[in-house]
Every structure is written in C-alpha cells, then in structure tokens.
Amino acid sequence: MTLTRLIIQIPCLNEADDLPATLAALPRQIPGIDAIEILVIDDGSHDDTSEVARRWGVHHVVRHRRNRGLANAFQSGLDMCLVAGADIIVNTDADGQYEGADIAALVQPILRGEADIVIGDRGVGKNAHFGPIKRRLQRMGSSVVRKLSGTDITDAVSGFRAISREAAQRLTITTEFSYTTDMLIQAGRKRMAITSVPVRTHPATRPSRLFTSIPRFISQTGVTIVRAYTTYNALRVFVGTGMLLTLAGLLPIVRFMWFYVNGDGSGHIQSLVIGGSLLVLGALVAVMGMLADLITANRKLLEATLHKVRRLEERLAQDDGMAEACEKEGEAADILPLVKRKREPARRSR
C-alpha cells in the first residue's frame, strides 16, 4: 500500500526565539496523511536556529552557509522535500503568522485530486491584523497577479501554501526576492490547477525580515512580477512594446507630412528624424521579441529535462535508502541485487 507523506518546510533566518512555538503548533496527524515530517531551511542564520530545530526533533535541516534570500531558501526546501520522498509539501513561516492547525484544510484539495497548488487565503481585505495601507496594497498586488497568471487567487503573496509532488517537480524559482508571485505566474502559465482555502492568521510579533520598507517591497515585487510574466510571455511583451513605439513614431511623421503638403515641410525635419528613429526602434524591439520567444521555447525544453532529472535523482535516492534498509534488516541477499541492477545503468550514463 502506498503511503502519503507530508513534509512541512519552514524557511528561517534568525528564528531561534520564535521557531519553538511554530513547531509546537504544527499538526502531528492529519486524516489522509500517513506520515508528517518537518524540514527547516536555515538561510544563514547568526543564531542557533539549526540547533533549536534539531532539539525540537525536526526531521530534516538544510543550512545555507550565508544568507541567500527567501526565494532561494524556498527552492532549497522544495529540492530537499522531493529527495526525501514528499508527496505533499506545505510551506509556512517561522514567525507563527499562520495557524498550524489549518494545514489540515490546506492539503485537502490535493488529497482529493482537485488541485496541484493550494494557497492559504488570509482574507486580506478584512484581516484585522493588517493595516489599511497593507490591505489595499495586498488587494492591488493580488489583482495584478491574477490577471498576469490567469488564476483566481485573491491572496497572491501568502506564503502559506501546499504543493503536490508533481507540481514541485515542475517548479523552478528564479527570482532572488520572494517566491510567491513568481511561483503563481509560473504555475498559471504551466496550466497547473490552483485553488485557495481560507486560513487564520496571528498578529505580527516582529517587523518583516524580507523587506525594510513598503516602497522597497513594492519595487521588488513589481520587478519580480514583470520578470516572471516576461519570461513566459516574451513575444507579447516585446511585440506589444514595439507596436507602441511604432505608433509613437508615426505621429511625428504624420505631423511632418501635414506641414509638407501645406508647403511648410522644411522647418519640421526634426519630426521626420524622431519618427523614423522610433519606427526603427519599434522594429528592433519586435525582433527582440521573436528572439525572446525562441528562448522561452528553449526554456520549456530545459524545464522538461530538469523535471526528468529530478525524478531520476529522487528514484536513485529512494533506491539507495532501500538498499541501506535491506542491509540493516539482513534482507540484502534477496532485494539488494535488484536495487543495484536498477541503479547501474543510470550510474554508467553519468
């Protein structure tokens, strides 16, 4: 019988004080889940976050020697969860913002086969723990992400989310700031099934470590959204920009032609020069769009290859674990040769 394994990953940066309460609030049993494990990603903390995690019985700890950023920590967690054999991955914060008990509701759409990704909706429009400016910014940002990703998610920057194994294998976070919007746009363009469930939140216990000010958060998030959207819609972005430049170039040319027809063209040569320059620039941008579209097609091939490589690595890791278990149990004589035969072709190819 196939067991369903859930791994709850927690990216951390100097969370030694808040981590114990977060770990204590996590569920130990969920209907439909056979095994629950916890993974802590220590993103270059200067305190003893990793030691606190081990003392609390965390099953897996990934430590970065220096801080790489939240997005990189999230991707490291996904990679480790896949190697550890997770069927479902839940990402939550270490500061206790989210209610740990709501993980049971978060994973249900995946268990029922209805979704690949489930976002915890904090109800940003009415959340009492958010200030009026934050609520407004959250709604605006989520609206933009919904349109760009083709999804119907009302809380795009919520870090409380569940991901199926298949979805995690197909995701590769490329931004260096925050994974939330990049992941949604990427998943939406890959036609993954995404839904949301309402979750509870707690008051913030400290300022965010992801950003130092709201303007910085807006600028960084904006860059991430534009970059992610352009990655998967390069032709539309570049050709659209080229068309705008072309239309802008036609205006001064039409102006010059008007004066020229009326016998006053000699004094408006600058309009012709500006218009011609904009037309050339528009054509160049459109050509760049075609090249970018070819690069996007190549990226899809690389992602498909990466997907297969990840599955192969996970299978080899599972085979290694099976071999070690057989040796410990004294069953290597019957099972170990089969595992070795499965591994040999892959190892020779490397």
N, C-alpha and C positions, 0 to 999 in steps of 0.2 A: 504494500500500500504506500502511495506517495504521500510524504509529509509536507505540510505547508509551513515554511519557515519565514518569520518576520524578523527583520533587523531594523532597529530604531537607531538612526545615526544622529549625532549631536556635534555640529562644528563648535569648537571652543577657542576662545582667546582670553587667557587670564580669568578663567571661570571657577577657580578653586573654591571660592566662597559660595557661589550660587549653585554649583553643579550638584551637591548632595541633595538639595531639596527637589531639583528637577528629576534626578534619578529616582528618588523615593516616590514621586508622583506617577511614574510610568507604570502601565498595567503589566502584570505578570501572566495573566491568562486572558485570552480573547476567544470567543466562540468562532470556530472555523480555522483557528491558528493552532498548529501543533507545537511549535517552538518559538519562543521570543528571545532574541538576543539584542544586546546593546553595543553600539560602536561609538567611540568618542574620537573625534579628529582634533588633536591638539595642534592648532595652527601657530606654532612658535611662541607659546606662552612663556612668560617670565616667572610665573609662579609654579606651584606644584600641581597643576591641573591633571597631568597624566597620572601622578601618584594617587591623587584623590579618586580618580576614575578606577584605578586598579584596586584600591582599598574597598571601594563600593561594589566590587565584583563585576565590573564591566567586562564583557566577553572579548572585545577587540578594542585595541587602542592604536591609532595611527598618529604619529608625531612628525610634524614638519620642523626641521632644524631652525628655520626662520619663518616669519610671517609671510604667507603667500597671498592672502586675501580670502574673503568668504567664498567667492566662486571657485577658486582652486581647491579650497578645503572641501566644498560640497562634491566636486568631481572626484577627489581622492576617496571620499566616503563611498560614493557610488561604485568605484572600481573595487574597493575592498569588500563591499557587500556582495557584489557579484561573485568574486573569488570565493567568499565564504558560503556561497550557495543560497543567498536570499531569494525567496520567491516574491516577497513584497518588501519594499524599503520605505520607511517613514522618516522624514526629516523634520526635526524640531529644534527649537532654540534652547540654549543652555541657561538663559536668564529667567526661565519659568514664566514667560509671557503666555504660553499656551497651556491649556488644561490637558494633562497627560491622559486622563480617562477618555478624552474624546478621540483618541487613536482608534478605539474600537469602532466608532462610527466612520472614521476616515477610511478604513480599509474595506468596509463592507461592499462598496461598488466594485472594487477589484475582485473580491471573493465571489461576487455574483456574476462576474464576467461582463459587467456593464461599462467598465472604464479602464483605461490604461494609466491615467493620472487623475488623482483626486486632490483638489485644493481646499484647504480649510478656510472657509469664508468667515471673517471676523465681524461681518456686518459693519463695515467702516462708516456707512452713512449715519448710524445711530449708536456707535460704540462709545460708551461713556468714558472709556479710558483714553480716547483720542481727543485732542483739542480741535476747535473748529477749523483751523488752518490745515491741520493734518488730515482731517476728514475730507475737506474739499480737494486737497491735492491727491489723496488716495483715489477718490472717485474719478477725477480727471485722468490720472495716470491709467487706471483700470479701463476707462473708456477708450483711450488711445490704443492700449494693448489688445483689447477685444477686437477692434477694427483691423489692426495690423495682423493679428494672428488668426482671425476667422473663428474665434472661440466665443463662448458665452460665459466668461468668468468675471465675476464682479469684484474680486479682490486679488488683483494680479500680482501684488508684491508680498502676499502672505508666504512665509517660509514654512508653514505647517502643511505638508503635502505628502501623499502616499504615491508610490510609483511601482508599477508591476516590473517584474524581471525583464520582460521583453522590451518594455519602454526604456528602462535604464540601459539596456544594451545598445539602444539606438540613439541615445543622447550623448552629446559631447559639448560641454560648456566651454565656450571660447573667450567669454568676457573675463576681465580681471576685477570687476567691481562686485556685482551681485548676480546670482544665477537666476533669480526669479523671473524677470521679464524675458531674458534670453531663452530660458528653458520653455516658456509658454509659446513664444513666437516660433521657436524651432519645432516644438511638438505639434502646434497647429498646422504648420506648413507640411509636416510629415503625416498629416491626417490621422493623428492619434485621437482616441476617444478621451475627452477631458470633461470632468464634471466637478462640482463643488458641493460641500456639505457645511452647514453652519457649525461653528466651533466657538467655545468660550475663551475669553482672554482674562489675564490678570493685569493689575496696574504695573507700570514700568518701575523697576527697582533701581535703575541707574540710567544715565544717558547712553544712547546707542554708540557702539564702538565701530559701526560700519561707516558713519559719516559724522562730521563735526558741526555741520550747519545745514539748514534746509536748502539754501541756494546750491550748496555743493551736491546735496543729494539729487536735486532736480537736474543739475547739469550732467552728473554722472549717469543717472538713469536715462536721461534723454539720449546721451551718446550711445548707451547700451542698446536702447530700443532702435535707434536709427541704424546702428551697425548690424544688429540681428536681422532687421527687416531687409536691409540691402543685401545681406548675404544670400537670402532665399528669393529675392525679387529684384535682382540686379538689372535685368532688362527693362522692367517697368520703371525703376527709379532713374536710370541713366537716360533712357529714351524720352521719358517724360520731361526730365530736366533739359535735354537737348531741344525738345519741341518748344519749351518755354523760351529758351534763348533764341530760337529761330523766329518765333513770333515777335519777341522784343526787337530782333534785328530788322524785321520787316517794317516796323513803324517808322524809323528814321528814313528808310529807303522810300517808302510811300510819301513821306514828307518832302524828300528831295524831288521826287518825280512831280509832285504837285507844283512846286516852285519852278521846276524846269519847264513844264508845259506852259506855265504862265510867263515864261521868259525871264525868270529870275534865278536860274539854277546855279550861276557862277558863285553866288555868295553862300551857298549851302552845301559845299563839297564835304564838309565835316560830317554831315548827316549820312552821306553815302559811305564814308570811311567807317563810321561807327556801325552802321547797319551791316556792311559787308563783314566786318570783324565779328559781329555777333552771329551772323549766319555761319561763318567758318567754325566758330567756337561751338555752336549748336551741333553741327555735323560731326565734329570731333568727339563731343560728349556722347552722341548717339552711337558712334563706332565703338567707343569705350564700353557702352552698354552691351553691345554684341559680344565683345571680348569677355566682359564680366559674366555674361550668361554662359559662355563656354566654360569658364572657370567654375561656375556654380554646378554645371553638369558634371564636371570632373570631381567636384567635392562630393556629389552624391555617390559616385563610384567609390571614392575613398572611404566614405562613411559605411557603405555596404561591405567593403573589405574589412574595415575596423570591426564591424558587427560580427563578422565571421571569425576574425582573430580572437575577439573577446570570448566568443562561445567555445573556441578551441582551447584557449587558456583555462577557462573555467572547467572544461571537461578533463584536462590534464591535471588540474589541481585536485579535482574530485577523485581521479584515479590514484593520485599519489596518496590522498587521505585513505582511500580504500586499501591500498597496499600496506600502509602503516597499521591500520586497524587489523588487517588479516595477520600481520606478523605478531602483533601483540596478543591476539586471540589464538595463535597457533594454527591458523587455517590457511597459511600461505601455500601449502602443498597443493591445494585444490584451486584456489582462487587467484593467487598471485601471478601464476603464469599467464592467465587470461588478461590481467591488467597490464602486464608487461608487453604482451603482444599488441594491445591496443595503443600503447604509448610509443613503441618502437618506430613505426612509420613516421609519426609526427616529429620525433626527435631527429631521425635521419634527414628529414626535409629541412630542418633548421641548420 
